[in-house]
Amino acid sequence: MEKGLLDQYADVKQYVLKHSLRQDALLKELEELTQNMPEKSMQIPPEQGQFLAMLIQLTHAKKVVEIGVFTGYSSLCMARSLPEDGQLIGLDISEEWTDIARSFWERAGVSNKIDLRIAPAMDSLNRMIANEEQETVDLIFLDADKEQYVTYYERCLSLLKPGGLLVIDNILLFGSVVKHDRLEKDMPSKLSAASIVEVDTLNKKILNDDRVDLSMLTMADGISLVRKR
């Protein structure tokens, strides 16, 4: 599971979770199942899932895209907050991981709201653009391969409505964007130097992008909220 800056203050984090986290039995089961997988660091923490659900409610989103589904914790949180006629388009390349997601979506009664597309996410995004879905999406959660973050960003801006929200995960990369040579014991081994440079490049690009409004949060491994103007 991703670890953020607050983890170094374990007592403070426990206070925050004790006084704010509402995690039911189904979400807890999915969290624990995923934590037994070798790829467990790819799972968002439960407080981030709750935050995403709140963002869906605050923005009144009806059409959502998730880039990087994994075992479905974040999509489950978001789909529960969507209205009955809402849709979450989930993009992933793994049948194995998303089979787990499907089973939990069904148990939660939200599978009817989720359109899972198994293919390289960039291909799926390009297909949406080719189908003239520009400016039709209310909210996008980006949590996929970091080496393509700048390209993902441009595709997302094309698909978002004016006023739409892009939520970008892992914008701190365990602190490595500050010190590119920093190695943390919790850092996934697959995190490459190219990923670090790409995310740092994106962070700088967004800061100077007058097409959007920006707020960078230190929750989890860093989250940027990017509102399309």
SULURKA-V766600 format. One record per residue. N is the residue number from 1. SS is DSSP state (H for helix, E for strand, C for the rest). Layout:
n->{N;N}
ss->{SS;SS}
This chain:
n->{1;2;3;4;5;6;7;8;9;10;11;12;13;14;15;16;17;18;19;20;21;22;23;24;25;26;27;28;29;30;31;32;33;34;35;36;37;38;39;40;41;42;43;44;45;46;47;48;49;50;51;52;53;54;55;56;57;58;59;60;61;62;63;64;65;66;67;68;69;70;71;72;73;74;75;76;77;78;79;80;81;82;83;84;85;86;87;88;89;90;91;92;93;94;95;96;97;98;99;100;101;102;103;104;105;106;107;108;109;110;111;112;113;114;115;116;117;118;119;120;121;122;123;124;125;126;127;128;129;130;131;132;133;134;135;136;137;138;139;140;141;142;143;144;145;146;147;148;149;150;151;152;153;154;155;156;157;158;159;160;161;162;163;164;165;166;167;168;169;170;171;172;173;174;175;176;177;178;179;180;181;182;183;184;185;186;187;188;189;190;191;192;193;194;195;196;197;198;199;200;201;202;203;204;205;206;207;208;209;210;211;212;213;214;215;216;217;218;219;220;221;222;223;224;225;226;227;228;229}
ss->{C;C;C;C;H;H;H;H;C;H;H;H;H;H;H;H;H;H;H;H;C;C;C;C;H;H;H;H;H;H;H;H;H;H;H;C;C;C;C;H;H;H;C;C;C;H;H;H;H;H;H;H;H;H;H;H;H;H;H;C;C;C;E;E;E;E;E;C;C;C;C;C;H;H;H;H;H;H;H;H;H;C;C;C;C;C;E;E;E;E;E;E;C;C;H;H;H;H;H;H;H;H;H;H;H;H;H;H;C;C;H;H;H;E;E;E;E;E;C;C;H;H;H;H;H;H;H;H;H;H;C;C;C;C;C;C;E;E;E;E;E;E;C;C;C;H;H;H;H;H;H;H;H;H;H;H;H;H;H;E;E;E;E;E;E;E;E;E;E;C;C;C;H;H;H;C;C;C;C;C;C;C;C;C;C;C;C;C;C;C;C;C;H;H;H;H;H;H;H;H;H;H;H;H;H;H;H;C;C;C;C;E;E;E;E;E;E;C;C;C;C;C;E;E;E;E;E;E;C}
